[in-house]
Amino acid sequence: MPLPVPDWHAMGAGLPADADDAQLHSYYDTAAAHWLDVLADALPADYRQTGTTDFLLLSAQSARQAALVLRSCAQALRAIKESLGPLACDSGFGRHIVLVFASRDDYEAYLSQYQAAGEDAPMSSGVFINAGYGHFASWHDGLDALEAVVVHELTHALLSHLPMPDWLHEGFAVNVERTLLPRLADPRLALYRPDEMAARHADWWTEATIQAFWSGAAFHCAGEGVELAYELAREITVLAARQDEPAFRAFAAAADREDAGSAAAIGTLGYPLEHLVQAVLGAGDWAPKPELWTTTRPT
Protein backbone atom coordinates (compact mmCIF):
# COMPACT_ATOMS: atom_id res chain seq x y z
CA MET A 1 0.00 0.00 0.00
CA PRO A 2 1.50 3.41 -0.97
CA LEU A 3 2.51 5.69 1.88
CA PRO A 4 1.30 9.30 1.83
CA VAL A 5 3.54 11.79 0.01
CA PRO A 6 2.12 15.31 -0.28
CA ASP A 7 1.90 17.20 -3.55
CA TRP A 8 3.95 20.13 -2.33
CA HIS A 9 3.77 21.93 -5.66
CA ALA A 10 -0.03 21.93 -5.57
CA MET A 11 -0.01 23.03 -1.93
CA GLY A 12 2.28 25.95 -2.71
CA ALA A 13 0.16 27.04 -5.67
CA GLY A 14 -2.72 27.84 -3.35
CA LEU A 15 -0.81 30.33 -1.23
CA PRO A 16 -1.62 34.05 -1.52
CA ALA A 17 0.96 35.98 -3.53
CA ASP A 18 1.50 38.48 -0.70
CA ALA A 19 2.21 35.90 2.04
CA ASP A 20 5.18 37.00 4.15
CA ASP A 21 7.93 34.76 5.54
CA ALA A 22 6.18 34.24 8.88
CA GLN A 23 2.99 33.14 7.15
CA LEU A 24 4.88 30.83 4.80
CA HIS A 25 6.77 29.25 7.68
CA SER A 26 3.56 28.68 9.63
CA TYR A 27 1.76 27.27 6.59
CA TYR A 28 4.44 24.76 5.63
CA ASP A 29 5.22 23.82 9.21
CA THR A 30 1.56 23.07 9.87
CA ALA A 31 1.30 21.12 6.61
CA ALA A 32 4.40 19.10 7.49
CA ALA A 33 3.06 18.25 10.95
CA HIS A 34 -0.24 17.11 9.44
CA TRP A 35 1.61 14.99 6.87
CA LEU A 36 3.59 13.26 9.62
CA ASP A 37 0.38 12.46 11.50
CA VAL A 38 -1.10 10.90 8.36
CA LEU A 39 2.13 9.03 7.64
CA ALA A 40 2.21 7.72 11.24
CA ASP A 41 -1.30 6.31 10.81
CA ALA A 42 -0.31 4.58 7.55
CA LEU A 43 2.77 2.84 9.01
CA PRO A 44 2.49 -0.55 10.74
CA ALA A 45 4.23 0.29 14.03
CA ASP A 46 3.25 2.84 16.68
CA TYR A 47 4.79 5.95 15.14
CA ARG A 48 4.35 9.42 16.62
CA GLN A 49 5.86 12.83 16.09
CA THR A 50 7.73 15.06 18.48
CA GLY A 51 9.41 18.37 17.82
CA THR A 52 11.64 21.25 18.86
CA THR A 53 12.15 24.75 17.53
CA ASP A 54 14.09 23.48 14.51
CA PHE A 55 13.05 19.84 14.02
CA LEU A 56 10.05 17.57 13.60
CA LEU A 57 10.78 13.90 14.29
CA LEU A 58 8.60 10.95 13.33
CA SER A 59 9.61 7.66 14.92
CA ALA A 60 8.40 4.67 16.91
CA GLN A 61 10.93 5.39 19.66
CA SER A 62 10.25 5.94 23.33
CA ALA A 63 9.85 9.53 24.52
CA ARG A 64 13.35 9.43 26.01
CA GLN A 65 14.94 8.07 22.83
CA ALA A 66 13.14 10.64 20.71
CA ALA A 67 14.33 13.44 23.01
CA LEU A 68 17.93 12.22 22.66
CA VAL A 69 17.63 12.12 18.86
CA LEU A 70 16.26 15.67 18.80
CA ARG A 71 19.05 16.87 21.07
CA SER A 72 21.59 15.22 18.75
CA CYS A 73 19.95 16.95 15.77
CA ALA A 74 20.17 20.35 17.46
CA GLN A 75 23.84 19.84 18.32
CA ALA A 76 24.60 18.67 14.79
CA LEU A 77 22.82 21.67 13.24
CA ARG A 78 24.94 24.12 15.23
CA ALA A 79 28.19 22.27 14.52
CA ILE A 80 27.54 21.82 10.78
CA LYS A 81 26.61 25.48 10.30
CA GLU A 82 29.86 26.45 12.01
CA SER A 83 31.84 24.00 9.88
CA LEU A 84 30.29 25.03 6.55
CA GLY A 85 30.22 28.74 7.30
CA PRO A 86 28.61 30.89 4.60
CA LEU A 87 28.03 27.85 2.38
CA ALA A 88 25.31 26.62 4.75
CA CYS A 89 21.78 27.90 4.31
CA ASP A 90 19.16 27.19 6.95
CA SER A 91 16.53 29.44 5.43
CA GLY A 92 13.24 28.13 4.10
CA PHE A 93 9.87 27.47 5.59
CA GLY A 94 8.94 24.83 8.13
CA ARG A 95 11.14 22.83 10.44
CA HIS A 96 13.67 20.18 9.40
CA ILE A 97 11.91 16.82 9.15
CA VAL A 98 13.59 13.64 10.40
CA LEU A 99 11.99 10.25 9.76
CA VAL A 100 13.39 7.35 11.80
CA PHE A 101 11.74 4.14 10.64
CA ALA A 102 11.27 1.22 12.99
CA SER A 103 12.50 -1.30 10.43
CA ARG A 104 14.45 -1.44 7.23
CA ASP A 105 11.30 -2.70 5.48
CA ASP A 106 9.39 0.45 6.47
CA TYR A 107 12.33 2.59 5.35
CA GLU A 108 12.65 0.93 1.96
CA ALA A 109 8.89 1.01 1.41
CA TYR A 110 8.96 4.75 1.97
CA LEU A 111 11.99 5.38 -0.26
CA SER A 112 10.54 3.28 -3.08
CA GLN A 113 8.04 6.06 -3.74
CA TYR A 114 10.88 8.38 -4.78
CA GLN A 115 12.53 5.84 -7.09
CA ALA A 116 11.94 5.29 -10.78
CA ALA A 117 10.21 2.06 -11.80
CA GLY A 118 12.67 -0.82 -11.83
CA GLU A 119 15.44 1.24 -10.23
CA ASP A 120 17.89 -0.85 -8.20
CA ALA A 121 18.81 1.57 -5.43
CA PRO A 122 21.93 1.07 -3.29
CA MET A 123 21.67 -0.08 0.31
CA SER A 124 21.76 2.89 2.66
CA SER A 125 21.41 3.74 6.32
CA GLY A 126 20.00 7.18 5.61
CA VAL A 127 19.10 9.57 2.81
CA PHE A 128 18.25 13.21 2.24
CA ILE A 129 15.22 13.52 -0.03
CA ASN A 130 15.40 16.85 -1.82
CA ALA A 131 11.90 16.68 -3.27
CA GLY A 132 9.11 19.08 -2.42
CA TYR A 133 9.74 19.59 1.27
CA GLY A 134 13.32 18.42 1.81
CA HIS A 135 13.67 15.89 4.63
CA PHE A 136 15.87 13.02 5.68
CA ALA A 137 15.17 9.47 6.72
CA SER A 138 16.93 6.55 8.39
CA TRP A 139 16.09 3.11 9.69
CA HIS A 140 18.74 3.16 12.46
CA ASP A 141 17.35 3.98 15.88
CA GLY A 142 20.55 3.37 17.87
CA LEU A 143 21.90 6.81 18.77
CA ASP A 144 25.53 6.13 17.73
CA ALA A 145 24.55 4.96 14.25
CA LEU A 146 21.84 7.58 13.89
CA GLU A 147 24.21 10.38 14.90
CA ALA A 148 26.35 9.78 11.81
CA VAL A 149 23.25 9.67 9.59
CA VAL A 150 21.98 12.95 11.06
CA VAL A 151 25.30 14.72 10.45
CA HIS A 152 25.61 13.37 6.90
CA GLU A 153 22.04 14.07 5.79
CA LEU A 154 21.74 17.41 7.57
CA THR A 155 24.90 18.51 5.73
CA HIS A 156 23.07 17.72 2.48
CA ALA A 157 20.07 19.71 3.69
CA LEU A 158 22.15 22.79 4.50
CA LEU A 159 23.83 22.65 1.07
CA SER A 160 20.70 21.85 -0.92
CA HIS A 161 20.23 25.47 -2.01
CA LEU A 162 23.41 25.23 -4.09
CA PRO A 163 23.50 23.62 -7.56
CA MET A 164 26.61 21.62 -6.66
CA PRO A 165 27.16 18.20 -8.26
CA ASP A 166 26.55 14.96 -6.40
CA TRP A 167 30.23 14.10 -5.99
CA LEU A 168 30.86 17.39 -4.18
CA HIS A 169 27.72 17.02 -2.06
CA GLU A 170 28.89 13.60 -0.93
CA GLY A 171 32.47 14.72 -0.46
CA PHE A 172 31.27 17.46 1.86
CA ALA A 173 28.88 15.19 3.76
CA VAL A 174 31.45 12.44 4.40
CA ASN A 175 34.17 14.87 5.43
CA VAL A 176 31.89 16.83 7.75
CA GLU A 177 30.97 13.49 9.34
CA ARG A 178 34.63 12.72 9.93
CA THR A 179 35.32 16.19 11.28
CA LEU A 180 32.45 16.24 13.76
CA LEU A 181 32.61 12.52 14.64
CA PRO A 182 36.35 11.71 14.70
CA ARG A 183 35.72 8.07 15.54
CA LEU A 184 34.55 7.56 11.94
CA ALA A 185 38.01 8.52 10.66
CA ASP A 186 39.86 6.07 12.94
CA PRO A 187 42.07 4.02 10.55
CA ARG A 188 41.64 0.99 12.80
CA LEU A 189 37.98 0.86 11.74
CA ALA A 190 38.72 0.98 8.00
CA LEU A 191 37.81 -2.16 6.05
CA TYR A 192 40.75 -1.68 3.67
CA ARG A 193 44.33 -0.49 4.02
CA PRO A 194 45.28 2.53 1.86
CA ASP A 195 47.13 0.30 -0.62
CA GLU A 196 44.12 -2.04 -0.86
CA MET A 197 41.78 0.87 -1.50
CA ALA A 198 44.15 2.21 -4.17
CA ALA A 199 44.09 -1.19 -5.88
CA ARG A 200 40.29 -1.28 -5.79
CA HIS A 201 40.13 2.19 -7.32
CA ALA A 202 42.55 1.13 -10.06
CA ASP A 203 40.43 -1.92 -10.89
CA TRP A 204 37.15 -0.02 -10.98
CA TRP A 205 37.67 3.37 -12.55
CA THR A 206 37.92 3.64 -16.32
CA GLU A 207 37.21 6.26 -18.96
CA ALA A 208 33.60 5.04 -18.93
CA THR A 209 32.94 4.54 -15.20
CA ILE A 210 34.35 7.95 -14.27
CA GLN A 211 31.50 9.57 -16.19
CA ALA A 212 28.99 7.91 -13.84
CA PHE A 213 30.94 9.52 -10.99
CA TRP A 214 30.80 12.99 -12.51
CA SER A 215 27.13 12.75 -13.54
CA GLY A 216 26.08 11.46 -10.10
CA ALA A 217 24.71 8.15 -11.38
CA ALA A 218 27.39 6.21 -9.46
CA PHE A 219 25.90 7.36 -6.15
CA HIS A 220 22.46 5.95 -6.98
CA CYS A 221 23.34 2.44 -8.19
CA ALA A 222 23.69 -0.76 -6.21
CA GLY A 223 27.02 -2.59 -6.13
CA GLU A 224 30.69 -1.98 -5.42
CA GLY A 225 30.82 1.20 -7.48
CA VAL A 226 28.79 3.26 -5.03
CA GLU A 227 31.25 2.62 -2.19
CA LEU A 228 34.18 3.58 -4.39
CA ALA A 229 32.34 6.68 -5.62
CA TYR A 230 31.89 7.89 -2.04
CA GLU A 231 35.54 7.24 -1.27
CA LEU A 232 36.77 9.01 -4.40
CA ALA A 233 34.50 11.97 -3.64
CA ARG A 234 35.89 12.16 -0.11
CA GLU A 235 39.50 12.02 -1.28
CA ILE A 236 39.31 14.64 -4.02
CA THR A 237 37.24 16.99 -1.85
CA VAL A 238 39.93 16.80 0.83
CA LEU A 239 42.62 17.47 -1.78
CA ALA A 240 40.87 20.52 -3.21
CA ALA A 241 40.20 22.01 0.22
CA ARG A 242 43.73 21.35 1.47
CA GLN A 243 45.40 23.10 -1.46
CA ASP A 244 43.56 26.42 -1.11
CA GLU A 245 40.65 26.66 1.33
CA PRO A 246 39.28 30.07 0.20
CA ALA A 247 39.43 29.03 -3.48
CA PHE A 248 37.74 25.72 -2.62
CA ARG A 249 34.92 27.53 -0.81
CA ALA A 250 34.42 29.76 -3.86
CA PHE A 251 34.39 26.65 -6.05
CA ALA A 252 31.79 24.93 -3.84
CA ALA A 253 29.51 27.96 -4.05
CA ALA A 254 29.74 28.09 -7.85
CA ALA A 255 30.01 24.43 -8.91
CA ASP A 256 27.10 23.28 -11.08
CA ARG A 257 25.89 19.70 -11.46
CA GLU A 258 25.26 20.25 -15.18
CA ASP A 259 29.02 20.04 -15.89
CA ALA A 260 30.14 18.44 -12.58
CA GLY A 261 31.71 21.77 -11.63
CA SER A 262 34.15 21.94 -14.58
CA ALA A 263 33.66 25.62 -15.39
CA ALA A 264 33.73 26.63 -11.72
CA ALA A 265 36.98 24.69 -11.18
CA ILE A 266 38.77 26.63 -13.89
CA GLY A 267 37.44 29.94 -12.63
CA THR A 268 38.09 29.41 -8.91
CA LEU A 269 40.61 26.61 -8.38
CA GLY A 270 42.62 27.51 -11.45
CA TYR A 271 42.89 23.97 -12.80
CA PRO A 272 40.59 21.35 -14.39
CA LEU A 273 38.75 18.83 -12.23
CA GLU A 274 40.57 15.89 -13.77
CA HIS A 275 43.75 17.03 -12.01
CA LEU A 276 42.16 16.08 -8.69
CA VAL A 277 41.32 12.61 -9.95
CA GLN A 278 44.80 12.19 -11.42
CA ALA A 279 46.24 12.84 -7.96
CA VAL A 280 44.30 9.82 -6.67
CA LEU A 281 44.11 7.46 -9.66
CA GLY A 282 47.12 8.44 -11.74
CA ALA A 283 47.17 9.35 -15.41
CA GLY A 284 44.01 8.75 -17.43
CA ASP A 285 41.17 10.33 -19.33
CA TRP A 286 39.30 11.56 -16.26
CA ALA A 287 37.69 14.76 -17.58
CA PRO A 288 33.91 15.18 -17.13
CA LYS A 289 32.06 14.77 -20.44
CA PRO A 290 28.45 15.87 -19.90
CA GLU A 291 27.56 15.08 -23.50
CA LEU A 292 27.91 11.38 -22.61
CA TRP A 293 25.58 11.49 -19.61
CA THR A 294 22.12 10.08 -20.07
CA THR A 295 20.66 11.34 -16.80
CA THR A 296 21.58 13.66 -13.98
CA ARG A 297 20.02 13.45 -10.55
CA PRO A 298 20.11 15.81 -7.60
CA THR A 299 21.49 14.61 -4.30
C-alpha positions as CSV (number, residue, x, y, z in Angstrom):
1,M,0.0,0.0,0.0
2,P,1.5,3.4,-1.0
3,L,2.5,5.7,1.9
4,P,1.3,9.3,1.8
5,V,3.5,11.8,0.0
6,P,2.1,15.3,-0.3
7,D,1.9,17.2,-3.5
8,W,3.9,20.1,-2.3
9,H,3.8,21.9,-5.7
10,A,0.0,21.9,-5.6
11,M,0.0,23.0,-1.9
12,G,2.3,26.0,-2.7
13,A,0.2,27.0,-5.7
14,G,-2.7,27.8,-3.4
15,L,-0.8,30.3,-1.2
16,P,-1.6,34.0,-1.5
17,A,1.0,36.0,-3.5
18,D,1.5,38.5,-0.7
19,A,2.2,35.9,2.0
20,D,5.2,37.0,4.2
21,D,7.9,34.8,5.5
22,A,6.2,34.2,8.9
23,Q,3.0,33.1,7.1
24,L,4.9,30.8,4.8
25,H,6.8,29.2,7.7
26,S,3.6,28.7,9.6
27,Y,1.8,27.3,6.6
28,Y,4.4,24.8,5.6
29,D,5.2,23.8,9.2
30,T,1.6,23.1,9.9
31,A,1.3,21.1,6.6
32,A,4.4,19.1,7.5
33,A,3.1,18.2,11.0
34,H,-0.2,17.1,9.4
35,W,1.6,15.0,6.9
36,L,3.6,13.3,9.6
37,D,0.4,12.5,11.5
38,V,-1.1,10.9,8.4
39,L,2.1,9.0,7.6
40,A,2.2,7.7,11.2
41,D,-1.3,6.3,10.8
42,A,-0.3,4.6,7.6
43,L,2.8,2.8,9.0
44,P,2.5,-0.5,10.7
45,A,4.2,0.3,14.0
46,D,3.3,2.8,16.7
47,Y,4.8,5.9,15.1
48,R,4.4,9.4,16.6
49,Q,5.9,12.8,16.1
50,T,7.7,15.1,18.5
51,G,9.4,18.4,17.8
52,T,11.6,21.2,18.9
53,T,12.1,24.8,17.5
54,D,14.1,23.5,14.5
55,F,13.0,19.8,14.0
56,L,10.0,17.6,13.6
57,L,10.8,13.9,14.3
58,L,8.6,10.9,13.3
59,S,9.6,7.7,14.9
60,A,8.4,4.7,16.9
61,Q,10.9,5.4,19.7
62,S,10.2,5.9,23.3
63,A,9.8,9.5,24.5
64,R,13.3,9.4,26.0
65,Q,14.9,8.1,22.8
66,A,13.1,10.6,20.7
67,A,14.3,13.4,23.0
68,L,17.9,12.2,22.7
69,V,17.6,12.1,18.9
70,L,16.3,15.7,18.8
71,R,19.1,16.9,21.1
72,S,21.6,15.2,18.8
73,C,20.0,16.9,15.8
74,A,20.2,20.4,17.5
75,Q,23.8,19.8,18.3
76,A,24.6,18.7,14.8
77,L,22.8,21.7,13.2
78,R,24.9,24.1,15.2
79,A,28.2,22.3,14.5
80,I,27.5,21.8,10.8
81,K,26.6,25.5,10.3
82,E,29.9,26.4,12.0
83,S,31.8,24.0,9.9
84,L,30.3,25.0,6.6
85,G,30.2,28.7,7.3
86,P,28.6,30.9,4.6
87,L,28.0,27.9,2.4
88,A,25.3,26.6,4.7
89,C,21.8,27.9,4.3
90,D,19.2,27.2,7.0
91,S,16.5,29.4,5.4
92,G,13.2,28.1,4.1
93,F,9.9,27.5,5.6
94,G,8.9,24.8,8.1
95,R,11.1,22.8,10.4
96,H,13.7,20.2,9.4
97,I,11.9,16.8,9.2
98,V,13.6,13.6,10.4
99,L,12.0,10.2,9.8
100,V,13.4,7.4,11.8
101,F,11.7,4.1,10.6
102,A,11.3,1.2,13.0
103,S,12.5,-1.3,10.4
104,R,14.4,-1.4,7.2
105,D,11.3,-2.7,5.5
106,D,9.4,0.5,6.5
107,Y,12.3,2.6,5.4
108,E,12.6,0.9,2.0
109,A,8.9,1.0,1.4
110,Y,9.0,4.7,2.0
111,L,12.0,5.4,-0.3
112,S,10.5,3.3,-3.1
113,Q,8.0,6.1,-3.7
114,Y,10.9,8.4,-4.8
115,Q,12.5,5.8,-7.1
116,A,11.9,5.3,-10.8
117,A,10.2,2.1,-11.8
118,G,12.7,-0.8,-11.8
119,E,15.4,1.2,-10.2
120,D,17.9,-0.8,-8.2
121,A,18.8,1.6,-5.4
122,P,21.9,1.1,-3.3
123,M,21.7,-0.1,0.3
124,S,21.8,2.9,2.7
125,S,21.4,3.7,6.3
126,G,20.0,7.2,5.6
127,V,19.1,9.6,2.8
128,F,18.3,13.2,2.2
129,I,15.2,13.5,0.0
130,N,15.4,16.9,-1.8
131,A,11.9,16.7,-3.3
132,G,9.1,19.1,-2.4
133,Y,9.7,19.6,1.3
134,G,13.3,18.4,1.8
135,H,13.7,15.9,4.6
136,F,15.9,13.0,5.7
137,A,15.2,9.5,6.7
138,S,16.9,6.6,8.4
139,W,16.1,3.1,9.7
140,H,18.7,3.2,12.5
141,D,17.4,4.0,15.9
142,G,20.6,3.4,17.9
143,L,21.9,6.8,18.8
144,D,25.5,6.1,17.7
145,A,24.5,5.0,14.3
146,L,21.8,7.6,13.9
147,E,24.2,10.4,14.9
148,A,26.3,9.8,11.8
149,V,23.2,9.7,9.6
150,V,22.0,12.9,11.1
151,V,25.3,14.7,10.4
152,H,25.6,13.4,6.9
153,E,22.0,14.1,5.8
154,L,21.7,17.4,7.6
155,T,24.9,18.5,5.7
156,H,23.1,17.7,2.5
157,A,20.1,19.7,3.7
158,L,22.1,22.8,4.5
159,L,23.8,22.6,1.1
160,S,20.7,21.9,-0.9
161,H,20.2,25.5,-2.0
162,L,23.4,25.2,-4.1
163,P,23.5,23.6,-7.6
164,M,26.6,21.6,-6.7
165,P,27.2,18.2,-8.3
166,D,26.5,15.0,-6.4
167,W,30.2,14.1,-6.0
168,L,30.9,17.4,-4.2
169,H,27.7,17.0,-2.1
170,E,28.9,13.6,-0.9
171,G,32.5,14.7,-0.5
172,F,31.3,17.5,1.9
173,A,28.9,15.2,3.8
174,V,31.5,12.4,4.4
175,N,34.2,14.9,5.4
176,V,31.9,16.8,7.8
177,E,31.0,13.5,9.3
178,R,34.6,12.7,9.9
179,T,35.3,16.2,11.3
180,L,32.5,16.2,13.8
181,L,32.6,12.5,14.6
182,P,36.4,11.7,14.7
183,R,35.7,8.1,15.5
184,L,34.6,7.6,11.9
185,A,38.0,8.5,10.7
186,D,39.9,6.1,12.9
187,P,42.1,4.0,10.5
188,R,41.6,1.0,12.8
189,L,38.0,0.9,11.7
190,A,38.7,1.0,8.0
191,L,37.8,-2.2,6.0
192,Y,40.8,-1.7,3.7
193,R,44.3,-0.5,4.0
194,P,45.3,2.5,1.9
195,D,47.1,0.3,-0.6
196,E,44.1,-2.0,-0.9
197,M,41.8,0.9,-1.5
198,A,44.1,2.2,-4.2
199,A,44.1,-1.2,-5.9
200,R,40.3,-1.3,-5.8
201,H,40.1,2.2,-7.3
202,A,42.6,1.1,-10.1
203,D,40.4,-1.9,-10.9
204,W,37.1,0.0,-11.0
205,W,37.7,3.4,-12.5
206,T,37.9,3.6,-16.3
207,E,37.2,6.3,-19.0
208,A,33.6,5.0,-18.9
209,T,32.9,4.5,-15.2
210,I,34.3,8.0,-14.3
211,Q,31.5,9.6,-16.2
212,A,29.0,7.9,-13.8
213,F,30.9,9.5,-11.0
214,W,30.8,13.0,-12.5
215,S,27.1,12.8,-13.5
216,G,26.1,11.5,-10.1
217,A,24.7,8.1,-11.4
218,A,27.4,6.2,-9.5
219,F,25.9,7.4,-6.2
220,H,22.5,5.9,-7.0
221,C,23.3,2.4,-8.2
222,A,23.7,-0.8,-6.2
223,G,27.0,-2.6,-6.1
224,E,30.7,-2.0,-5.4
225,G,30.8,1.2,-7.5
226,V,28.8,3.3,-5.0
227,E,31.2,2.6,-2.2
228,L,34.2,3.6,-4.4
229,A,32.3,6.7,-5.6
230,Y,31.9,7.9,-2.0
231,E,35.5,7.2,-1.3
232,L,36.8,9.0,-4.4
233,A,34.5,12.0,-3.6
234,R,35.9,12.2,-0.1
235,E,39.5,12.0,-1.3
236,I,39.3,14.6,-4.0
237,T,37.2,17.0,-1.9
238,V,39.9,16.8,0.8
239,L,42.6,17.5,-1.8
240,A,40.9,20.5,-3.2
241,A,40.2,22.0,0.2
242,R,43.7,21.4,1.5
243,Q,45.4,23.1,-1.5
244,D,43.6,26.4,-1.1
245,E,40.7,26.7,1.3
246,P,39.3,30.1,0.2
247,A,39.4,29.0,-3.5
248,F,37.7,25.7,-2.6
249,R,34.9,27.5,-0.8
250,A,34.4,29.8,-3.9
251,F,34.4,26.6,-6.0
252,A,31.8,24.9,-3.8
253,A,29.5,28.0,-4.0
254,A,29.7,28.1,-7.9
255,A,30.0,24.4,-8.9
256,D,27.1,23.3,-11.1
257,R,25.9,19.7,-11.5
258,E,25.3,20.2,-15.2
259,D,29.0,20.0,-15.9
260,A,30.1,18.4,-12.6
261,G,31.7,21.8,-11.6
262,S,34.1,21.9,-14.6
263,A,33.7,25.6,-15.4
264,A,33.7,26.6,-11.7
265,A,37.0,24.7,-11.2
266,I,38.8,26.6,-13.9
267,G,37.4,29.9,-12.6
268,T,38.1,29.4,-8.9
269,L,40.6,26.6,-8.4
270,G,42.6,27.5,-11.5
271,Y,42.9,24.0,-12.8
272,P,40.6,21.4,-14.4
273,L,38.7,18.8,-12.2
274,E,40.6,15.9,-13.8
275,H,43.8,17.0,-12.0
276,L,42.2,16.1,-8.7
277,V,41.3,12.6,-9.9
278,Q,44.8,12.2,-11.4
279,A,46.2,12.8,-8.0
280,V,44.3,9.8,-6.7
281,L,44.1,7.5,-9.7
282,G,47.1,8.4,-11.7
283,A,47.2,9.3,-15.4
284,G,44.0,8.8,-17.4
285,D,41.2,10.3,-19.3
286,W,39.3,11.6,-16.3
287,A,37.7,14.8,-17.6
288,P,33.9,15.2,-17.1
289,K,32.1,14.8,-20.4
290,P,28.5,15.9,-19.9
291,E,27.6,15.1,-23.5
292,L,27.9,11.4,-22.6
293,W,25.6,11.5,-19.6
294,T,22.1,10.1,-20.1
295,T,20.7,11.3,-16.8
296,T,21.6,13.7,-14.0
297,R,20.0,13.5,-10.6
298,P,20.1,15.8,-7.6
299,T,21.5,14.6,-4.3
